[in-house]
Amino acid sequence: MISMKYKSNRKEVKQRMDMAQKLMLEALGKAGEGYVKLNTPVKTGALRGSIAYKTDKTSVSIGSTLTSEDYPIYIEKGTSKAPAQPYISTGILGNASQLKKIAEANYKL
């Protein structure tokens, strides 16, 4: 009779998957921030300089850190007096295929 023992690697695999996801989100954040900055209109440079990313365990957010001002959304979406100058959506959606490649290249166990 052959005796076999079961050893679970679940904990190690979960840790490696979590680390891979963290590294992928950081890479996406850095790249996405760069793409958005390239598309940000420059008047004084304050808006472009405020573009940043942050990650949590499952997502990455990219946008302006000018939270006390409405200026970033007015530029992105426009107003009744000024046309929209999309920089976030253009930066991200216009580079979706590149971002997908970055995600695939950086999600490694």
All heavy atoms as an XYZ file, in Angstrom:
832
protein
N       0.826     -1.174      0.000
C       0.000      0.000      0.000
C       0.885      1.258      0.000
O       1.849      1.340      0.725
C      -0.884     -0.020      1.240
C      -1.946      0.999      1.151
S      -2.715      1.079      2.695
C      -4.197      0.592      2.742
N       0.521      2.215     -0.837
C       1.280      3.460     -0.959
C       0.663      4.503     -0.051
O      -0.544      4.715     -0.058
C       1.271      3.962     -2.410
C       1.936      2.942     -3.315
C       1.973      5.302     -2.502
C       1.869      3.292     -4.768
N       1.517      5.147      0.696
C       1.049      6.187      1.594
C       1.391      7.556      0.993
O       2.511      7.793      0.573
C       1.727      6.033      2.949
O       1.361      7.083      3.792
N       0.401      8.422      0.941
C       0.618      9.759      0.389
C       0.181     10.795      1.413
O      -0.772     10.588      2.153
C      -0.186      9.940     -0.903
C       0.308      9.061     -1.999
S      -0.468      9.193     -3.625
C      -1.547     10.504     -3.617
N       0.895     11.892      1.428
C       0.538     12.990      2.319
C       0.146     14.194      1.477
O       0.750     14.475      0.455
C       1.708     13.369      3.222
C       2.009     12.356      4.272
C       3.049     12.876      5.214
C       3.298     11.875      6.321
N       4.218     12.395      7.322
N      -0.835     14.873      1.938
C      -1.313     16.080      1.269
C      -0.693     17.293      1.938
O      -0.706     17.431      3.156
C      -2.842     16.163      1.352
C      -3.400     17.470      0.875
C      -3.514     17.747     -0.478
C      -3.801     18.443      1.781
C      -4.019     18.955     -0.919
C      -4.306     19.660      1.357
C      -4.416     19.914      0.003
O      -4.911     21.109     -0.433
N      -0.126     18.178      1.125
C       0.414     19.430      1.643
C      -0.207     20.573      0.855
O      -0.084     20.645     -0.363
C       1.929     19.480      1.504
C       2.508     20.760      2.062
C       3.999     20.854      1.850
C       4.447     22.196      2.420
N       5.485     22.806      1.676
N      -0.854     21.456      1.538
C      -1.504     22.588      0.892
C      -0.506     23.736      0.706
O       0.220     24.100      1.623
C      -2.686     23.083      1.730
O      -3.198     24.264      1.161
N      -0.488     24.274     -0.484
C       0.328     25.454     -0.780
C      -0.554     26.685     -0.944
O      -0.112     27.703     -1.467
C       1.134     25.226     -2.063
C       2.189     24.165     -1.878
O       2.880     24.144     -0.874
N       2.305     23.270     -2.842
N      -1.776     26.552     -0.500
C      -2.762     27.612     -0.685
C      -2.298     28.948     -0.118
O      -2.412     29.993     -0.769
C      -4.074     27.186     -0.028
C      -5.185     28.170     -0.189
C      -6.483     27.600      0.423
N      -7.547     28.549      0.264
C      -7.989     29.345      1.240
N      -7.458     29.263      2.437
N      -8.950     30.195      1.017
N      -1.750     28.940      1.085
C      -1.320     30.174      1.739
C      -0.203     30.846      0.932
O      -0.241     32.057      0.694
C      -0.855     29.868      3.167
C      -0.615     31.079      4.005
C      -0.291     30.663      5.440
C      -0.118     31.873      6.321
N       0.170     31.495      7.706
N       0.776     30.088      0.518
C       1.890     30.630     -0.274
C       1.407     31.154     -1.627
O       1.814     32.229     -2.071
C       2.955     29.561     -0.491
C       4.140     30.061     -1.292
C       5.160     28.966     -1.577
O       5.215     27.980     -0.830
O       5.870     29.118     -2.575
N       0.534     30.406     -2.268
C      -0.004     30.836     -3.567
C      -0.799     32.134     -3.406
O      -0.654     33.064     -4.205
C      -0.868     29.727     -4.209
C      -1.625     30.251     -5.416
C       0.004     28.540     -4.580
N      -1.610     32.226     -2.363
C      -2.396     33.434     -2.105
C      -1.483     34.635     -1.875
O      -1.719     35.717     -2.407
C      -3.312     33.206     -0.890
C      -4.052     34.431     -0.413
C      -5.251     34.728     -1.257
C      -6.133     35.770     -0.607
N      -6.135     37.045     -1.262
N      -0.412     34.455     -1.110
C       0.537     35.546     -0.859
C       1.201     35.994     -2.160
O       1.353     37.194     -2.404
C       1.608     35.107      0.141
C       1.115     34.992      1.558
C       2.172     34.432      2.492
O       3.110     33.756      2.085
N       1.998     34.703      3.782
N       1.585     35.053     -2.990
C       2.237     35.391     -4.260
C       1.261     36.087     -5.212
O       1.638     37.015     -5.921
C       2.841     34.147     -4.891
C       4.039     33.640     -4.068
C       4.691     32.453     -4.648
N       5.473     32.890     -5.815
C       6.171     32.071     -6.554
N       6.200     30.779     -6.288
N       6.843     32.526     -7.599
N       0.012     35.638     -5.210
C      -0.996     36.295     -6.048
C      -1.258     37.715     -5.565
O      -1.375     38.638     -6.380
C      -2.294     35.476     -6.055
C      -2.191     34.193     -6.844
S      -3.682     33.187     -6.744
C      -4.810     34.172     -7.710
N      -1.328     37.911     -4.257
C      -1.536     39.252     -3.704
C      -0.371     40.172     -4.054
O      -0.573     41.333     -4.418
C      -1.723     39.197     -2.185
C      -3.058     38.598     -1.765
O      -3.957     38.455     -2.625
O      -3.196     38.253     -0.569
N       0.856     39.664     -3.961
C       2.032     40.467     -4.289
C       2.059     40.799     -5.783
O       2.361     41.930     -6.176
C       3.313     39.742     -3.883
C       4.568     40.548     -4.172
S       4.612     42.203     -3.413
C       4.863     41.786     -1.723
N       1.722     39.831     -6.612
C       1.678     40.064     -8.058
C       0.636     41.122     -8.394
O       0.879     42.009     -9.231
C       1.377     38.759     -8.799
N      -0.502     41.062     -7.742
C      -1.549     42.055     -7.979
C      -1.092     43.437     -7.535
O      -1.306     44.429     -8.230
C      -2.837     41.669     -7.251
C      -3.972     42.641     -7.519
C      -5.309     42.100     -7.075
O      -5.548     40.907     -7.120
N      -6.177     42.983     -6.650
N      -0.433     43.522     -6.397
C       0.065     44.803     -5.901
C       1.074     45.405     -6.880
O       1.000     46.593     -7.218
C       0.707     44.615     -4.529
C       1.254     45.882     -3.927
C       1.871     45.628     -2.565
C       2.445     46.923     -2.008
N       3.055     46.732     -0.710
N       1.996     44.593     -7.366
C       2.997     45.070     -8.322
C       2.349     45.507     -9.633
O       2.743     46.516    -10.226
C       4.044     43.992     -8.576
C       4.947     43.657     -7.386
C       5.839     42.455     -7.709
C       5.785     44.852     -6.968
N       1.352     44.762    -10.086
C       0.647     45.109    -11.317
C      -0.076     46.447    -11.159
O      -0.002     47.305    -12.039
C      -0.359     44.018    -11.692
C      -1.182     44.369    -12.923
S      -2.663     43.358    -13.133
C      -3.600     43.752    -11.680
N      -0.777     46.641    -10.043
C      -1.506     47.886     -9.817
C      -0.558     49.084     -9.734
O      -0.860     50.158    -10.252
C      -2.369     47.784     -8.556
C      -3.558     46.826     -8.647
C      -4.204     46.656     -7.276
C      -4.572     47.308     -9.662
N       0.590     48.905     -9.102
C       1.585     49.981     -9.040
C       2.085     50.329    -10.441
O       2.211     51.501    -10.788
C       2.766     49.578     -8.147
C       2.473     49.623     -6.675
C       2.285     51.044     -6.147
O       2.946     51.981     -6.629
O       1.452     51.209     -5.233
N       2.366     49.316    -11.249
C       2.836     49.559    -12.621
C       1.766     50.264    -13.441
O       2.068     51.193    -14.206
C       3.244     48.240    -13.273
N       0.524     49.838    -13.289
C      -0.576     50.499    -14.003
C      -0.749     51.944    -13.539
O      -1.002     52.838    -14.353
C      -1.887     49.736    -13.794
C      -2.039     48.440    -14.562
C      -3.295     47.705    -14.117
C      -2.059     48.699    -16.051
N      -0.618     52.179    -12.251
C      -0.739     53.528    -11.725
C       0.330     54.455    -12.274
O       0.037     55.567    -12.726
N       1.570     53.997    -12.264
C       2.674     54.816    -12.779
C       2.486     55.113    -14.269
O       2.652     56.248    -14.708
C       4.006     54.116    -12.542
C       4.435     54.115    -11.105
C       5.723     53.348    -10.906
C       6.047     53.255     -9.420
N       7.222     52.438     -9.156
N       2.170     54.090    -15.027
C       1.985     54.285    -16.468
C       0.773     55.163    -16.741
O       0.841     56.093    -17.558
C       1.827     52.926    -17.166
N      -0.332     54.880    -16.075
C      -1.550     55.659    -16.274
C      -1.349     57.117    -15.910
O      -1.819     58.017    -16.615
N      -0.648     57.376    -14.829
C      -0.357     58.753    -14.431
C       0.424     59.467    -15.541
O       0.132     60.607    -15.890
C       0.458     58.761    -13.138
C       0.853     60.143    -12.666
C       1.711     60.111    -11.418
O       1.405     59.337    -10.478
O       2.703     60.864    -11.381
N       1.387     58.780    -16.106
C       2.163     59.370    -17.195
C       1.322     59.676    -18.413
O       1.439     60.752    -19.011
N       0.453     58.740    -18.790
C      -0.419     58.952    -19.952
C      -1.374     60.127    -19.723
O      -1.630     60.919    -20.624
C      -1.226     57.699    -20.277
C      -0.400     56.531    -20.766
C      -0.706     55.235    -20.373
C       0.673     56.709    -21.622
C       0.040     54.153    -20.819
C       1.421     55.632    -22.070
C       1.100     54.360    -21.667
O       1.833     53.291    -22.112
N      -1.907     60.222    -18.520
C      -2.828     61.323    -18.204
C      -2.079     62.656    -18.237
O      -2.566     63.634    -18.804
C      -3.533     61.092    -16.849
C      -4.292     62.329    -16.403
C      -4.486     59.903    -16.945
N      -0.896     62.694    -17.649
C      -0.122     63.939    -17.645
C       0.195     64.401    -19.062
O       0.195     65.601    -19.335
C       1.165     63.771    -16.847
C       0.949     63.828    -15.354
C       2.254     63.742    -14.598
C       2.010     63.909    -13.113
N       3.258     63.914    -12.353
N       0.477     63.457    -19.956
C       0.767     63.819    -21.351
C      -0.428     64.496    -22.021
O      -0.255     65.287    -22.945
C       1.164     62.588    -22.155
C       2.559     62.040    -21.896
C       2.762     60.719    -22.648
C       3.622     63.041    -22.294
N      -1.633     64.168    -21.576
C      -2.855     64.717    -22.173
C      -3.428     65.905    -21.417
O      -4.428     66.476    -21.839
C      -3.924     63.619    -22.266
C      -3.616     62.638    -23.361
O      -3.795     62.944    -24.526
N      -3.115     61.470    -22.996
N      -2.824     66.271    -20.301
C      -3.344     67.355    -19.475
C      -3.004     68.707    -20.091
O      -1.834     68.987    -20.348
C      -2.766     67.280    -18.049
O      -3.060     66.000    -17.501
C      -3.366     68.356    -17.157
N      -4.024     69.550    -20.334
C      -3.736     70.884    -20.850
C      -2.958     71.696    -19.812
O      -3.173     71.552    -18.613
C      -5.116     71.491    -21.107
C      -6.088     70.635    -20.407
C      -5.446     69.321    -20.127
N      -2.055     72.523    -20.304
C      -1.211     73.293    -19.393
C      -1.493     74.780    -19.552
O      -1.348     75.332    -20.632
C       0.284     73.023    -19.669
C       1.147     73.867    -18.745
C       0.609     71.559    -19.502
N      -1.934     75.374    -18.470
C      -2.088     76.831    -18.418
C      -1.034     77.358    -17.448
O      -0.161     78.111    -17.828
C      -3.495     77.218    -17.986
C      -3.769     78.692    -18.064
C      -5.242     78.987    -17.817
C      -5.494     80.477    -17.967
N      -6.896     80.798    -17.713
N      -1.109     76.873    -16.212
C      -0.105     77.256    -15.215
C       0.773     76.073    -14.828
O       1.797     76.250    -14.185
C      -0.784     77.783    -13.937
O      -1.517     76.710    -13.334
C      -1.693     78.952    -14.220
N       0.346     74.877    -15.172
C       1.086     73.679    -14.788
C       0.585     73.058    -13.501
O       0.983     71.956    -13.147
N      -0.307     73.766    -12.794
C      -0.804     73.259    -11.511
C      -1.611     71.978    -11.696
O      -1.476     71.030    -10.916
C      -1.648     74.314    -10.813
N      -2.453     71.934    -12.732
C      -3.269     70.741    -12.947
C      -2.382     69.546    -13.290
O      -2.515     68.475    -12.700
C      -4.305     70.973    -14.050
C      -5.226     69.800    -14.363
C      -5.990     69.352    -13.122
C      -6.196     70.180    -15.474
N      -1.477     69.723    -14.228
C      -0.580     68.623    -14.607
C       0.235     68.154    -13.400
O       0.421     66.956    -13.199
C       0.341     69.043    -15.742
C       1.257     67.899    -16.183
C       2.094     68.249    -17.362
N       1.256     68.201    -18.556
C       1.665     68.589    -19.750
N       2.878     69.052    -19.923
N       0.855     68.508    -20.784
N       0.704     69.093    -12.608
C       1.488     68.743    -11.429
C       0.689     68.043    -10.346
O       1.261     67.386     -9.479
N      -0.633     68.164    -10.410
C      -1.479     67.548     -9.383
C      -1.926     66.133     -9.741
O      -2.576     65.477     -8.939
C      -2.720     68.411     -9.143
O      -3.652     68.272    -10.210
N      -1.596     65.670    -10.925
C      -2.018     64.329    -11.341
C      -1.210     63.288    -10.572
O       0.022     63.338    -10.533
C      -1.830     64.122    -12.858
C      -2.604     65.176    -13.648
C      -2.244     62.711    -13.265
C      -4.093     65.189    -13.401
N      -1.911     62.358     -9.966
C      -1.268     61.311     -9.172
C      -2.142     60.061     -9.197
O      -3.286     60.095     -9.638
C      -1.066     61.783     -7.741
N      -1.586     58.977     -8.707
C      -2.349     57.735     -8.599
C      -2.249     57.214     -7.180
O      -1.349     57.575     -6.424
C      -1.841     56.684     -9.596
C      -0.531     56.046     -9.197
C      -0.504     54.861     -8.463
C       0.678     56.624     -9.537
C       0.692     54.281     -8.090
C       1.868     56.054     -9.177
C       1.882     54.874     -8.450
O       3.066     54.311     -8.067
N      -3.213     56.383     -6.816
C      -3.151     55.661     -5.552
C      -3.754     54.290     -5.774
O      -4.617     54.103     -6.633
C      -3.841     56.418     -4.418
C      -5.329     56.567     -4.562
C      -5.907     57.308     -3.367
C      -7.408     57.451     -3.535
N      -8.029     58.093     -2.410
N      -3.272     53.352     -5.031
C      -3.765     51.986     -5.159
C      -4.286     51.502     -3.809
O      -3.917     52.016     -2.760
C      -2.657     51.018     -5.624
O      -1.629     50.978     -4.640
C      -2.068     51.421     -6.957
N      -5.161     50.519     -3.889
C      -5.537     49.767     -2.710
C      -5.339     48.296     -3.087
O      -4.647     48.002     -4.045
C      -6.949     50.106     -2.223
C      -8.037     49.809     -3.249
O      -7.823     48.972     -4.150
O      -9.123     50.412     -3.144
N      -5.953     47.393     -2.395
C      -5.707     45.971     -2.673
C      -6.235     45.501     -4.017
O      -5.739     44.534     -4.581
C      -6.307     45.109     -1.568
C      -5.544     45.191     -0.283
C      -6.072     44.200      0.720
C      -5.209     44.233      1.962
N      -5.507     43.151      2.865
N      -7.261     46.188     -4.553
C      -7.890     45.680     -5.767
C      -8.014     46.676     -6.908
O      -8.506     46.327     -7.971
C      -9.307     45.153     -5.454
O     -10.085     46.236     -4.918
C      -9.269     43.993     -4.472
N      -7.608     47.927     -6.693
C      -7.819     48.907     -7.760
C      -6.766     50.004     -7.726
O      -6.028     50.160     -6.750
C      -9.211     49.526     -7.638
O      -9.313     50.265     -6.442
N      -6.741     50.754     -8.812
C      -5.875     51.927     -8.910
C      -6.743     53.099     -9.346
O      -7.634     52.946    -10.177
C      -4.695     51.688     -9.885
C      -5.157     51.415    -11.284
C      -3.730     52.855     -9.884
N      -6.510     54.261     -8.747
C      -7.236     55.486     -9.098
C      -6.228     56.511     -9.579
O      -5.168     56.681     -8.971
C      -7.968     56.053     -7.883
O      -8.890     55.122     -7.382
N      -6.588     57.205    -10.659
C      -5.720     58.237    -11.210
C      -6.543     59.501    -11.368
O      -7.642     59.461    -11.915
C      -5.146     57.808    -12.574
C      -4.360     56.509    -12.420
C      -4.276     58.903    -13.178
C      -3.988     55.844    -13.721
N      -6.022     60.612    -10.891
C      -6.739     61.869    -11.010
C      -5.962     62.999    -10.379
O      -4.800     62.861    -10.027
N      -6.626     64.117    -10.220
C      -6.014     65.315     -9.670
C      -6.125     65.311     -8.149
O      -7.135     64.899     -7.591
C      -6.702     66.562    -10.231
O      -6.230     67.717     -9.581
N      -5.099     65.806     -7.524
C      -5.121     65.944     -6.069
C      -5.666     67.304     -5.649
O      -5.690     67.612     -4.466
C      -3.706     65.752     -5.478
O      -2.832     66.715     -6.058
C      -3.201     64.346     -5.744
N      -6.116     68.102     -6.598
C      -6.716     69.405     -6.294
C      -8.157     69.192     -5.824
O      -9.117     69.542     -6.494
C      -6.692     70.321     -7.524
C      -5.323     70.669     -8.087
C      -5.457     71.445     -9.384
C      -4.515     71.461     -7.071
N      -8.304     68.621     -4.645
C      -9.630     68.232     -4.166
C     -10.480     69.402     -3.700
O     -11.696     69.279     -3.632
C      -9.511     67.209     -3.022
O      -8.706     67.783     -1.983
C      -8.888     65.917     -3.499
N      -9.862     70.521     -3.396
C     -10.660     71.665     -2.929
C     -11.110     72.553     -4.089
O     -11.749     73.573     -3.869
C      -9.847     72.497     -1.925
O      -8.708     73.041     -2.562
N     -10.802     72.158     -5.301
C     -11.159     72.956     -6.470
C     -12.009     72.140     -7.442
O     -11.869     70.923     -7.526
C      -9.898     73.418     -7.195
C      -8.994     74.289     -6.353
C      -7.765     74.745     -7.127
O      -7.859     74.895     -8.355
O      -6.734     74.950     -6.484
N     -12.847     72.822     -8.190
C     -13.646     72.175     -9.222
C     -12.945     72.204    -10.576
O     -13.405     71.595    -11.534
C     -15.009     72.863     -9.356
C     -15.865     72.659     -8.111
O     -15.729     71.611     -7.456
O     -16.676     73.548     -7.808
N     -11.844     72.919    -10.653
C     -11.125     73.114    -11.902
C     -10.838     71.818    -12.673
O     -11.094     71.756    -13.879
C      -9.821     73.882    -11.622
C      -8.990     74.176    -12.837
C      -9.418     75.087    -13.797
C      -7.754     73.555    -13.025
C      -8.651     75.373    -14.906
C      -6.979     73.829    -14.132
C      -7.432     74.740    -15.077
O      -6.672     75.010    -16.173
N     -10.336     70.765    -12.031
C     -10.028     69.544    -12.790
C     -11.239     68.968    -13.532
O     -11.126     68.569    -14.694
C      -9.525     68.571    -11.718
C      -8.978     69.455    -10.651
C      -9.886     70.651    -10.639
N     -12.386     68.926    -12.898
C     -13.571     68.366    -13.555
C     -14.097     69.311    -14.629
O     -14.613     68.870    -15.659
C     -14.667     67.973    -12.537
C     -15.723     67.075    -13.181
C     -15.326     69.187    -11.933
C     -15.256     65.714    -13.517
N     -13.948     70.611    -14.418
C     -14.365     71.569    -15.446
C     -13.527     71.408    -16.714
O     -14.048     71.533    -17.823
C     -14.253     73.004    -14.946
C     -15.249     73.394    -13.877
C     -15.008     74.473    -13.054
C     -16.428     72.680    -13.692
C     -15.918     74.846    -12.066
C     -17.339     73.041    -12.715
C     -17.083     74.112    -11.906
O     -17.988     74.470    -10.938
N     -12.251     71.139    -16.554
C     -11.393     70.921    -17.727
C     -11.781     69.610    -18.413
O     -11.938     69.559    -19.636
C      -9.907     70.913    -17.328
C      -9.494     72.266    -16.752
C      -9.022     70.536    -18.518
C      -9.632     73.428    -17.707
N     -11.957     68.558    -17.643
C     -12.284     67.233    -18.207
C     -13.636     67.231    -18.911
O     -13.772     66.718    -20.009
C     -12.271     66.177    -17.097
C     -12.676     64.787    -17.531
C     -11.628     64.026    -18.313
O     -10.442     64.383    -18.288
O     -12.009     63.036    -18.964
N     -14.644     67.792    -18.270
C     -16.020     67.708    -18.782
C     -16.513     68.964    -19.486
O     -17.504     68.919    -20.198
C     -16.984     67.373    -17.630
C     -16.711     66.044    -16.962
C     -16.982     64.900    -17.899
C     -16.803     63.570    -17.202
N     -16.993     62.452    -18.100
N     -15.846     70.104    -19.246
C     -16.281     71.349    -19.851
C     -17.348     72.040    -19.017
O     -17.865     71.487    -18.045
N     -17.672     73.259    -19.431
C     -18.727     74.039    -18.778
C     -19.580     74.656    -19.878
O     -19.316     74.475    -21.063
C     -18.127     75.167    -17.908
O     -17.479     76.116    -18.748
C     -17.150     74.634    -16.878
N     -20.558     75.425    -19.471
C     -21.390     76.097    -20.469
C     -20.600     77.169    -21.221
O     -20.978     77.573    -22.310
C     -22.620     76.720    -19.808
O     -22.223     77.689    -18.851
N     -19.485     77.607    -20.650
C     -18.681     78.657    -21.269
C     -17.357     78.157    -21.862
O     -16.706     78.880    -22.599
C     -18.386     79.751    -20.248
C     -19.642     80.457    -19.770
C     -19.323     81.530    -18.776
C     -20.633     82.164    -18.316
N     -20.447     83.277    -17.445
N     -16.973     76.944    -21.514
C     -15.695     76.416    -22.001
C     -15.884     74.970    -22.451
O     -16.528     74.186    -21.759
C     -14.649     76.490    -20.901
N     -15.325     74.623    -23.595
C     -15.465     73.240    -24.077
C     -14.643     72.263    -23.228
O     -13.666     72.652    -22.592
C     -14.913     73.310    -25.502
C     -13.956     74.450    -25.483
C     -14.527     75.438    -24.502
N     -15.053     71.031    -23.242
C     -14.327     69.979    -22.530
C     -12.951     69.778    -23.161
O     -12.792     69.877    -24.372
C     -15.118     68.679    -22.570
N     -11.981     69.499    -22.314
C     -10.636     69.136    -22.751
C     -10.259     67.852    -22.013
O      -9.457     67.873    -21.092
C      -9.639     70.245    -22.421
C      -9.921     71.566    -23.103
C      -8.915     72.616    -22.680
O      -7.720     72.455    -22.876
N      -9.408     73.688    -22.085
N     -10.865     66.747    -22.417
C     -10.644     65.502    -21.677
C      -9.166     65.111    -21.635
O      -8.515     65.052    -22.667
C     -11.449     64.466    -22.438
C     -12.182     65.178    -23.502
C     -11.689     66.569    -23.577
N      -8.682     64.904    -20.470
C      -7.293     64.491    -20.297
C      -7.196     63.160    -19.555
O      -6.346     62.339    -19.861
C      -6.470     65.581    -19.590
C      -6.987     65.945    -18.214
C      -6.435     65.410    -17.074
C      -8.054     66.841    -18.073
C      -6.909     65.740    -15.824
C      -8.528     67.191    -16.822
C      -7.962     66.633    -15.702
O      -8.443     66.963    -14.459
N      -8.110     62.920    -18.622
C      -8.087     61.646    -17.895
C      -8.622     60.535    -18.792
O      -7.943     59.528    -19.007
C      -8.883     61.733    -16.577
C      -8.217     62.734    -15.634
C      -8.969     60.355    -15.914
C      -8.973     63.005    -14.365
N      -9.815     60.718    -19.323
C     -10.395     59.667    -20.168
C      -9.551     59.430    -21.414
O      -9.336     58.289    -21.812
C     -11.837     60.021    -20.544
O     -11.893     61.271    -21.196
N      -9.030     60.494    -22.009
C      -8.181     60.343    -23.187
C      -6.881     59.625    -22.829
O      -6.425     58.755    -23.567
C      -7.861     61.729    -23.796
O      -9.084     62.391    -24.080
C      -7.049     61.609    -25.047
N      -6.293     59.989    -21.711
C      -5.044     59.362    -21.290
C      -5.192     57.886    -20.998
O      -4.324     57.085    -21.345
N      -6.303     57.507    -20.387
C      -6.512     56.103    -20.027
C      -7.084     55.313    -21.201
O      -6.513     54.303    -21.620
C      -7.436     55.979    -18.795
C      -6.805     56.672    -17.582
C      -7.753     54.521    -18.493
C      -5.449     56.148    -17.168
N      -8.202     55.759    -21.745
C      -8.845     54.995    -22.822
C      -8.016     54.987    -24.099
O      -8.004     54.002    -24.834
C     -10.247     55.546    -23.089
C     -11.224     55.431    -21.919
C     -12.548     56.094    -22.264
C     -11.424     53.987    -21.509
N      -7.314     56.070    -24.353
C      -6.469     56.135    -25.538
C      -5.252     55.235    -25.457
O      -4.588     54.982    -26.465
N      -4.943     54.754    -24.273
C      -3.789     53.881    -24.073
C      -4.175     52.544    -23.445
O      -3.355     51.883    -22.821
C      -2.754     54.596    -23.189
C      -2.163     55.794    -23.880
O      -1.383     55.653    -24.808
N      -2.563     56.983    -23.464
N      -5.425     52.159    -23.631
C      -5.933     50.932    -23.009
C      -5.136     49.698    -23.420
O      -4.845     48.839    -22.588
C      -7.414     50.745    -23.336
N      -4.761     49.605    -24.691
C      -4.019     48.412    -25.128
C      -2.626     48.375    -24.489
O      -2.144     47.301    -24.110
C      -3.922     48.352    -26.648
O      -3.208     49.459    -27.148
N      -1.992     49.534    -24.343
C      -0.692     49.586    -23.676
C      -0.833     49.230    -22.206
O       0.000     48.509    -21.654
C      -0.065     50.973    -23.800
C       0.788     51.178    -25.013
C       1.880     50.148    -25.149
O       1.791     49.274    -25.990
N       2.912     50.215    -24.343
N      -1.873     49.738    -21.568
C      -2.101     49.431    -20.158
C      -2.375     47.950    -19.953
O      -1.926     47.357    -18.971
C      -3.231     50.293    -19.604
C      -2.890     51.778    -19.460
C      -4.145     52.602    -19.200
C      -1.857     52.003    -18.369
N      -3.081     47.345    -20.897
C      -3.331     45.901    -20.808
C      -2.013     45.130    -20.886
O      -1.783     44.194    -20.123
C      -4.265     45.460    -21.932
C      -4.582     43.987    -21.891
C      -5.487     43.569    -23.019
C      -5.723     42.067    -22.922
N      -6.204     41.490    -24.141
N      -1.133     45.540    -21.785
C       0.177     44.881    -21.908
C       0.998     45.057    -20.632
O       1.673     44.127    -20.190
C       0.947     45.456    -23.097
C       0.392     45.040    -24.435
C       1.156     45.700    -25.570
C       0.496     45.407    -26.908
N       1.134     46.124    -28.010
N       0.921     46.241    -20.049
C       1.649     46.501    -18.800
C       1.116     45.608    -17.676
O       1.873     45.026    -16.917
C       1.561     47.993    -18.421
C       2.395     48.815    -19.414
C       1.990     48.237    -16.976
C       2.165     50.299    -19.358
N      -0.218     45.479    -17.622
C      -0.823     44.609    -16.597
C      -0.387     43.164    -16.786
O       0.007     42.503    -15.830
C      -2.341     44.724    -16.671
N      -0.430     42.690    -18.008
C      -0.047     41.301    -18.287
C       1.429     41.064    -17.990
O       1.804     40.016    -17.448
C      -0.360     40.954    -19.742
C      -1.842     40.862    -20.017
C      -2.180     40.765    -21.511
O      -1.291     41.028    -22.363
O      -3.346     40.448    -21.811
N       2.283     42.024    -18.319
C       3.720     41.866    -18.095
C       4.086     41.916    -16.620
O       5.084     41.329    -16.206
C       4.475     42.948    -18.850
N       3.269     42.588    -15.811
C       3.603     42.766    -14.412
C       2.876     41.840    -13.456
O       3.195     41.819    -12.272
C       3.358     44.221    -13.999
C       4.432     45.121    -14.499
O       5.504     45.219    -13.912
N       4.203     45.766    -15.635
N       1.919     41.070    -13.945
C       1.218     40.127    -13.070
C       1.880     38.773    -13.237
O       1.527     37.978    -14.094
C      -0.269     40.041    -13.389
C      -1.032     39.274    -12.346
C      -1.442     39.888    -11.181
C      -1.324     37.928    -12.503
C      -2.136     39.184    -10.196
C      -2.007     37.220    -11.537
C      -2.396     37.864    -10.396
O      -3.073     37.149     -9.418
N       2.900     38.568    -12.441
C       3.663     37.311    -12.515
C       3.732     36.691    -11.130
O       3.966     37.361    -10.142
C       5.072     37.577    -13.020
C       5.121     38.101    -14.420
C       6.530     38.357    -14.866
C       6.522     38.894    -16.279
N       7.842     39.191    -16.774
N       3.533     35.394    -11.101
C       3.645     34.678     -9.831
C       5.053     34.298     -9.672
O       5.833     33.837     -9.418
C       2.721     33.470     -9.791
C       1.232     33.814     -9.881
C       0.399     32.554     -9.885
C       0.805     34.694     -8.720
